[in-house]
């Protein structure tokens, strides 16, 4: 009796769908393991970081425990640079800038459930990184407002050993990769910084009319407000309010500063690797502000978020 070809086609399609679902479930399990490993495991190692043709190497010492997570990083080439972070907050830096993408690449997930609403992860294979076996995940965005990733997770511990951020048509925008890794306890002396590492004052929770007035009317679906702070720089009469948004994997920050009649500001757009910075001078009858967005999202998305900024009372009247 001849086999029904249509039945065979549907059976093949069903097999593909089941395989895809299993891959997605397995990928979620691996992401859960990575999240747990970033909270619970201590280690030391060396890694390389690359973006826009710039390549640097770093040493890292990381201790996780009941009192939280402490990380010390030292750049191994070029000018001496050092950073110390506790529970994701930068508390010490030897440079004027406070951002450090290499560190953030080592534990990228903010919230797994939120990530799954904006990305489709799947297991795509195995290989080796830093002489250790790894499982490779493709994390693909569900829209055009974020980038794709490849994550290489240590098969024994779940630690992230390598990540690639991929732009349009798979163009490499950022690479983070361990060259060596030793999992285990880290003594106190390896977490002590040098005298050149300057303490970073933590910003206070946002308050005041400016913080309440200016918010974006649009952010990409899946992004949620993660934190909100206010800080007054030396010599400034008004605070700069910052708001950080996350989709579980990617973050961007908005900074809003009120300008007085004597201050000058120009519109600016710049990009280094995946990191975009957009500044716009926004004028309303009551006040003028300088709004700046910094984050690892496409420039068109950043422009749209900035363009949607309005005082809340104006938004309510529309």
C-alpha positions in Angstrom: 0.0 0.0 0.0 1.6 3.3 -1.0 2.6 5.8 1.7 0.6 9.1 1.6 3.1 11.8 0.7 1.1 14.5 2.5 1.2 12.5 5.7 5.0 12.3 5.4 5.3 16.0 4.8 3.2 16.8 7.9 5.2 14.3 9.9 8.4 16.0 8.9 7.0 19.5 9.7 5.9 18.2 13.1 9.4 16.8 13.8 10.9 20.2 13.0 8.5 22.0 15.3 9.2 19.6 18.1 13.0 20.0 17.6 12.7 23.8 17.7 10.6 23.7 20.9 13.1 21.4 22.6 16.0 23.7 21.5 14.2 26.7 22.9 13.4 25.0 26.2 17.0 23.8 26.5 18.3 27.3 25.8 16.1 28.7 28.6 17.6 26.1 30.9 21.1 27.2 30.0 20.2 30.9 30.5 18.9 30.0 34.0 22.1 28.2 34.7 24.1 31.3 33.5 22.1 33.6 35.7 22.6 31.4 38.8 26.3 31.0 38.0 26.8 34.8 37.8 25.3 35.2 41.3 26.9 32.2 43.0 30.3 31.4 41.6 33.7 33.0 42.4 36.5 33.0 39.9 39.6 34.7 38.5 40.7 34.9 34.9 41.8 36.9 31.9 39.6 38.1 29.0 39.7 40.1 25.8 37.2 42.8 24.8 36.8 44.2 21.3 34.6 46.8 19.7 35.0 49.1 16.7 38.5 47.8 16.0 39.6 48.5 19.6 41.0 45.5 21.4 41.9 45.4 25.1 42.8 42.6 27.5 41.8 42.5 31.2 42.3 40.6 34.4 39.3 39.9 36.6 38.8 38.7 40.2 35.2 38.0 41.2 33.9 36.8 44.6 30.3 35.8 45.2 28.8 35.1 48.6 26.1 35.8 51.1 27.2 39.5 51.2 26.9 39.9 47.5 29.2 40.0 44.5 32.5 42.0 44.3 34.5 42.3 41.1 37.9 43.9 40.5 39.1 44.5 37.0 42.5 45.7 35.7 43.3 46.5 32.1 46.4 44.6 31.1 47.5 46.6 28.1 47.8 50.3 27.4 47.2 52.9 30.2 46.7 51.4 33.6 43.0 51.3 34.4 41.2 49.7 37.3 37.6 49.3 38.4 35.7 47.8 41.4 32.1 46.9 41.4 29.8 45.6 44.1 26.5 44.0 43.2 26.6 45.6 39.7 27.4 49.1 41.0 30.6 50.8 40.1 32.2 52.0 43.4 35.8 52.7 42.3 37.3 53.8 39.0 40.8 55.0 37.9 39.3 56.7 34.8 37.0 59.7 34.4 34.3 57.6 32.7 32.2 55.3 34.9 30.9 52.9 32.2 32.7 49.6 31.7 31.2 47.4 29.0 33.8 44.6 29.5 32.4 43.9 33.0 28.8 44.1 31.9 29.5 41.6 29.2 30.5 39.0 31.8 27.1 38.9 33.4 24.6 40.4 30.9 21.2 39.1 32.1 19.1 41.5 34.3 15.9 39.5 34.3 15.4 36.2 32.5 11.6 36.3 32.1 11.7 39.8 30.7 14.4 38.7 28.2 12.2 35.9 26.9 9.5 38.4 25.8 12.0 40.2 23.5 14.4 37.5 22.3 14.1 33.9 21.0 17.0 31.8 22.4 18.0 28.5 21.0 21.0 26.1 21.3 23.1 25.9 18.1 26.0 23.8 19.1 29.1 23.1 21.2 32.8 24.1 21.0 35.6 25.2 23.3 36.6 28.5 24.9 39.6 29.0 27.2 40.3 25.3 27.0 36.9 24.5 28.4 33.9 22.9 26.7 31.0 25.3 26.0 27.4 25.2 24.8 26.6 27.9 22.2 23.3 29.8 22.3 21.8 32.1 19.6 19.7 34.8 21.2 17.8 36.5 18.4 15.7 39.7 18.8 12.0 39.6 18.0 12.0 43.1 16.5 14.4 45.7 15.0 15.0 47.7 18.3 17.7 45.5 19.7 20.8 43.5 18.6 21.3 39.7 18.3 23.8 37.8 20.5 25.7 34.5 20.6 26.5 33.3 24.1 29.1 30.6 24.8 28.4 29.0 28.2 30.8 26.8 30.2 29.3 23.4 30.0 30.4 22.5 33.6 29.4 25.7 35.5 27.1 27.7 33.2 29.4 30.8 33.3 29.5 33.0 30.3 32.9 32.5 28.7 32.3 34.4 25.4 29.7 36.6 23.9 29.2 38.2 20.4 26.9 41.1 19.8 25.7 41.0 16.2 24.2 43.9 14.2 22.3 44.0 10.9 23.3 41.1 8.6 25.3 39.5 11.3 28.0 42.2 11.5 30.1 41.8 14.6 29.7 44.8 16.9 31.2 43.6 20.2 33.2 40.6 21.4 33.9 39.5 25.0 36.0 36.3 25.4 37.9 34.6 28.3 41.4 33.4 27.5 41.8 31.7 30.9 39.5 30.9 33.9 40.0 29.4 37.3 36.8 28.8 39.3 37.2 28.9 43.1 37.6 31.2 46.1 39.2 34.6 45.7 41.2 36.0 48.7 40.7 39.5 50.1 44.1 40.8 48.9 43.2 40.2 45.2 40.1 42.4 45.6 42.1 45.4 47.0 42.4 48.3 44.6 45.3 50.7 44.2 45.4 54.2 45.5 44.7 55.5 42.0 41.2 54.0 42.0 38.8 56.9 42.9 35.7 56.2 44.8 32.4 56.9 42.9 29.7 58.7 44.8 26.3 57.0 44.3 23.5 59.2 42.9 20.4 59.7 45.0 16.9 58.6 44.1 15.3 61.1 41.7 13.0 63.8 43.0 11.8 67.3 42.1 9.9 68.9 39.3 12.4 67.9 36.5 12.3 64.2 37.5 8.5 64.2 37.4 8.1 66.2 34.3 10.2 64.7 31.5 9.6 61.0 30.4 9.6 59.3 27.1 6.2 58.7 25.6 7.6 55.7 23.7 10.2 53.0 24.5 10.5 49.8 22.5 8.2 47.0 23.7 9.8 44.8 26.3 11.9 47.6 27.9 11.0 48.5 31.5 12.3 51.2 33.9 15.1 49.6 36.0 16.4 52.5 38.0 15.9 56.3 38.5 18.5 58.6 40.1 19.3 62.3 40.4 22.7 63.9 40.8 23.7 67.6 40.9 27.2 68.1 39.4 29.6 70.6 41.0 28.8 74.1 40.0 25.3 73.1 38.7 22.2 74.7 40.0 19.8 71.9 38.9 20.1 68.1 39.0 20.6 65.7 36.1 18.0 63.0 36.3 18.9 59.6 34.8 16.6 56.7 34.1 17.8 53.3 33.0 15.7 50.9 31.0 16.3 47.2 30.4 14.7 44.4 28.4 16.5 41.8 30.5 19.6 41.7 28.3 20.2 45.2 26.9 20.1 48.5 28.7 20.0 52.2 27.8 20.0 55.3 30.0 18.3 58.6 29.6 19.8 61.8 31.1 17.7 65.0 31.4 19.3 68.3 32.5 17.5 71.6 32.7 19.3 74.4 30.9 19.3 78.1 31.9 19.5 81.0 29.5 23.3 81.2 29.6 24.0 77.5 28.8 24.6 76.4 25.2 24.0 72.9 23.9 24.1 71.3 20.5 22.4 68.2 19.0 24.9 65.3 18.9 24.8 61.7 17.6 27.8 59.4 18.0 28.4 55.7 17.9 31.3 53.4 19.0 30.6 49.8 18.2 27.1 49.0 19.5 27.0 51.9 21.9 25.1 54.9 20.6 24.9 58.4 22.2 22.2 60.9 21.1 21.8 64.4 22.6 18.9 66.7 21.8 18.0 70.2 23.0 14.3 70.2 23.8 12.5 73.5 24.2 9.0 74.0 25.8 7.4 77.3 26.8 8.2 76.7 30.4 11.8 75.4 30.1 14.6 74.1 28.0 16.3 70.8 28.7 19.2 68.8 27.3 18.2 65.1 26.8 20.9 62.5 26.2 20.5 58.7 25.6 23.4 56.3 25.9 23.0 52.6 25.3 23.5 49.5 23.1 20.4 49.9 20.9 20.2 50.8 17.2 20.6 54.6 16.5 17.2 54.9 14.9 15.6 53.5 18.0 17.5 55.9 20.2 16.4 58.8 18.1 12.8 57.7 18.4 13.0 57.5 22.2 14.5 60.9 22.4 11.9 62.4 20.1 9.1 61.1 22.3 10.3 63.0 25.4 7.6 65.4 26.6 6.7 67.0 29.9 4.1 64.7 31.6 1.5 67.5 31.8 1.9 68.1 28.1 1.5 64.4 27.4 -1.6 64.2 29.6 -3.3 67.0 27.6 -2.9 65.3 24.2 
